[in-house]
Amino acid sequence: MANLEKSLNFLLGRHKEGSFSTHANRSVRLNQAIHTLQSRYKDLKDVSNLKTRHVDYLVQKWLAEELSSGTIKNRMSDLRWLARKINK
């Protein structure tokens, strides 16, 4: 498991807010986003190094995949949750 994935899972384990299904869904969506970022940004080693350019890349990729607006809203909600937890 890569360092980025470890740091995300550590953060998810420390902050178990919401129901079990909310926590599980958030975990799945954030891990998918992290895998997408790892394929593009090899130098991203820790979740606390997440920047606006990374989020912009994810949004552009999701728009290119023609995902529904609800799906993108859910994923952005998870990214905002993550940003709050890393104080960004």
Beta strands, then each sheet from edge to edge (+ up, - down):
end
